Amino acid sequence: MSTKSAAALAILAFVAFTPGMMAQDQAPPQKAPVKMAKPQASPKEQNLQEYVKLLREDVRSQKSAVMSAVMQLDPDEAAKFWPIYRDYDAELSKLNDLRVANIEEYSKTYNQMTDAKADELIHNALDYQKQRGELLAKYYERMKQSMGAITAARFLQVEHQLLLIIDLQIASSLPVAGS
């Protein structure tokens, strides 16, 4: 195994076991859902909102560190890569708000789940996954045009791996419907 591959594997393993990773796309556990849009939140809700915000920022820095280590860009490549990646990350953050809202709705309605609500939540989750796939495709094309297909493929592979780790952590923390 090359040094580059070993370093990438070690970093991915570290990120996989970092508890804060799951906070990128989800609210805190069901018992204390975050009310993102409530203008006059209680002090407890405000604290939870700040905690989620901090964890999201930490995840972004961790993802950036992993991306940097695996991409191993020279200064000229980095000057092209990072502005595109920042644009991607900003769009992903906005898209993740849909996921957070869906998880919050799931936590609110879990104990009174109906067929109609389950269907709505699953369609919302599938729509999120579809939009995230379209976003990745869009930024793969931008990277490819700017830096070539090999570098774009490396970006997509690493980002996909990180998203899978995050998805697994989120999915494993949510109760199965109807349990």
N, C-alpha and C positions, 0 to 999 in steps of 0.2 A: 504494500500500500504506500503510495507516495506521501510525502510530508504534507502536501496541500490537502489531499484527501483525508488524511488522519486528523489534521487540524479542523477541517470542516465537520467531520464526524463528531469530534469532541465538542465542538461548539454547539452543534445541533443537539447532542445528548444533553448538554448543560441546559439549553433552552427548553428542551422537552420536560425537564424535571424542575423547572423554575415555576413555583406556584403562581406568580403574578401573571404568567402568560395567558391564563384563561380569562383574565379581566378585560382583554382587548375587546371582546365581542359580547360580553354578558354583564348583566347586573349582578349584584350580590345575591346570595341564596334567597330562595323563595320567601323565607320568613320575614325579610326586611327589604321588599322591592324598592328601588330608587324611583322617585317621581321626578323625572327629568324636566317636565314642562310646567310644574306647579310653581307659580310665581312667589307665593308666600309659604315656603317650606318651613317645617319645624327645624329646630337646631339639629336634631338627630338626622333628619333627612338631608340637611345641608352638609353635615359631616360625611354621610354616605356618598353624596354626590362628589364631594372633594376627594374622597378615597378612590372612587371609580376613576375620576379624572387623573389622579396621580398614577394609578396603576396603568391606565391607558398610555400615559406618557412614558412610563418605564418600559412597557412592552415595545413601543416604537423604538426606543433607544436600543433595546436588546436585539430587535429585528435588524436594525441598522448595523449593529456590531457584527452580527452573524453574516449579513449580506456583505459587509465590507471584507470580512475575513475570507469568505468563500470566493468572492468576485476577484479579489487581488488585482485591482485596477492600477495602472500607472497614472500619474497625475493628469495626463491629457484625457485618458479614458474616464477618469473620475469626474473631470470637469463636464463631461457630456452625460455621464450616468446619473449623478446625484440630483440634478434638477429634474430629470424625468422621474426618478424614483420618488422624490418629494411630491410631485404632482400626483403620481399614482397613490401614494400613501394618504394624501389629502382626500382624494376621491373615495378611497377605501374606507376612511374614517366616516365620511358622510353616509356611505352605504351601510356601514356597521350600525348606524343609528337605527336602521330598519330592523336589524337583527335584535338589537337591544329591546326595542319596542315589542317585538314579537315574543321574546322571552319573558318580558314583564307581563304581557297579556296572558301568556301561558301560566305564569305563576299566580296571577289573580284568579284565573278561571279553572285551575287544575281540579279543585275539589267539587266544582259544579260543571264538569266537562260534559258538553252535549256533542252529538254527532256533527251538528252544524259548526260549532266552535272548533272542534278538532279538524274538520275539513278546512276551515278558514285558516287556522294556524299552519297547517301543513302546506297549503297553497302559498301562504306568505313566506314560509321557509324555502320552498322550492323556487319562488320568484327571487328571493335573495341570492340563492346559489346560482341561478341563471345569470343575474346581473353581475355577480362577482366573477363568473366565468367570462362574461363579455368584457368586463373591465380588464382582466388579465390578458385577454386576446388583444384588446386595444393597446395596452402598454407593451406587449410583446412586439407588436408591429412598430410602435414608436422606437423601442430599443433597437430593433432590427434595422430600421432606416438610419438611425444615428450611429450604431456601433457594430452592425453585422449580426448575422443569424446565430453564430456560436455564442457570442456574449449575451444576446437576447435569450437564447435557450437556457443558458446558465442562470440568468436572472429568473426566468419562469420556473425552472426546476427548484431552485432554492426557495423562492416565494411560495411555491405550491407545497413544498415540504413543511415550511413554517405554518402555513394555513392549515394543513392537515393535523399538525400537532395541536394547534389552538382548537380546531374543530373537535378533536378527540377529547380534549380536556373539558370543553363546554358540554359535549354530549354526555360524557360520563358523570357530570355533576347534576344533570337534570333527571328527574324521575320519569319513568316510562309512563305514557298516557294510559289511564285506566288501571293502574296498579293499585 
